[in-house]
Amino acid sequence: MTAPKGTFDILPPDSARFLAVRDTLTARLRRAGYGYIEAPAFENTEVFSRGVGESTDVVSKEMYTFTDRGGRSLTLRPELTAGLMRAFIEHRLYDGALPVKIWSVGSAFRYERPQAGRYRHFTQVDCEALGVDDPALDAEVVALGVQGFRDLGLTDFELLLTSLGDATCRPQYRELLVGYLTKLDLDEETRRRAEINPLRVLDDKRPEVQAQLDDAPLMVDHLSDSTKAHYDAVRQHLTDLGVTWTEAPRLVRGLDYYTKTTFEFVHHGLGAQSAIGGGGRYDGLSAALGGPDLSGIGYAVGVDRTLLAVQAEGLDIGTASAVQAFVVPLGAEAKRLAVRLVGQLREDGVAADTVYGDRGLKGAMKAADRSGATHVVIVGDRDLAEGVAQLKDMRTGEQTTVPIGDLFPTVRAAVGP
Ligand code: HAM
C-alpha cells in the first residue's frame, strides 16, 4: 500500500529538519506574545464556502468535503484562517482586549494537481491579529513573517506587497477592470472567470493574455483616500522595522477575503511553486461568518515549501544528532547497567540510547555510529568485573577508562549542557 496521491510521509532524518523549520517559525510567534489556538482539522463546510469564497478554486474545486454519518456536510480545512475566525466568534474572544493575537499550526488539505511543492496534504504555520484596523498592526504581522524566515537563515526570498482596497473603492475599480477586460480578445473560459472575479485575470500566466494586460487599470491607482493613507502608513512602519518589499500591484491571492494590505513571500530557489507564505487583511471575514464587523490581518507559511527553501539554500538546520550518548553493553550483566545508565541520563535531560536485541560488538558499534552520538560508553563483562567501563569520544576517537561509580556524572559532564 502507498500513501494517497499528493501526500507523503516525512521520515527521519528529514523529519528532524521539518520539525526544526516548524518550531523555528512558531517560536517567533510565541515570543511576540501570540496565543496558541488548537482548532479542529475539519469544520462545517459553510465556514469555508462563506469565509474563503465560493468563486475561489480552493472552495469550488479543491475542498475535501464529505457528509458524515449524521448527515452533516463537513470539510477538511483547506487553510486555517476561516476556522480560527469561527473560533474567535464562537467564543466571543472579541469581548476581551483587542487586538486578539493568535497562532496555530497544523494540516491543511487541498485537492490540487500534485507537483513539486504542491501537495494535497500540507502543513501551515498561521498567525492572525484580530479586531483592530491599524496599519502598525499590518506592519507587525508582515514583519513577523519576514523575521520567521530570517530566523531560519533564509535570504533568497522576497516580500511582495500591495493593497487590494476595500468596500469603498474596490467595486468602482472592479467595474473599471471589467470594462477593460470586455474589450480584450479572451477565450470563453477566461471571460467567464472575468465575470466571477476579474482580478484573477490579471494573474493569468499565459503570454497571449499578459500581452493584452499592459494598460490594465490597477487597484493601487484607484484606492480611496483612506485605504491609500492606510497603505502609506503600513509602508512607513515597514521601513521603520527594516523590512524591504517589492510593490506587486498585480498580486492576486487565491482566497477571496482579502482587503487592503495583501502580501506574499516568494522564494527564488523553488521553481513554479515559489510562494512560501502569504496573507493580508480581511476586514469582512468576521461579518461574513456571522460575527461582529471586526477587522483582521494575518498570514500563513507553508512549512513543507519552507523546508524546500531551506534545502535550496543549503542551510544546516535540524541536522544535529538526536542522540548525545550511546551505551554499548556486551553481556547480560552489562546490559542491566546500560539500561540503568540510559534511564539515568534521560532523566537528567541527556538524549541517550542503547542497542536492543543481540547485536554483538560490531553491530552495536555500528548502531552507536549511526546514532550520531558524540559519546559512546562501552561496557564489557570483563571491564565490569574490574569495576570500569570505556568512554569513547567519537569526534576525537579518544578513549578513557571510567570507574562504574563515576560513569553517570562523567558522561553527563562530557556531553555538555
Ligand atoms: P495561502 O496563500 O493559500 O494562504 O497559503 C499559504 C501558504 O501555504 C502558501 O504560500 C504555501 O506556502 C502553502 N500552501 C498552500 N497550498 C499548498 C499546497 N497545496 N501544498 C503545499 N503548500 C501549500 C492561506 O492559506 C491564508 N489562510 C493565509 C492567511 C492567514 N491570510 C490571512 N491569514
Boltz pocket constraint, residues with backbone or C-beta under 6 A from the ligand:
constraints:
  - pocket:
      binder: B
      contacts: [[A, 78], [A, 79], [A, 80], [A, 81], [A, 82], [A, 110], [A, 112], [A, 117], [A, 118], [A, 119], [A, 120], [A, 121], [A, 122], [A, 123], [A, 124], [A, 126], [A, 127], [A, 128], [A, 254], [A, 255], [A, 265], [A, 275], [A, 276], [A, 277], [A, 278], [A, 279], [A, 280], [A, 281], [A, 282], [A, 297], [A, 298], [A, 299], [A, 300], [A, 301], [A, 302], [A, 303], [A, 304], [A, 305], [A, 306]]
      max_distance: 6.0
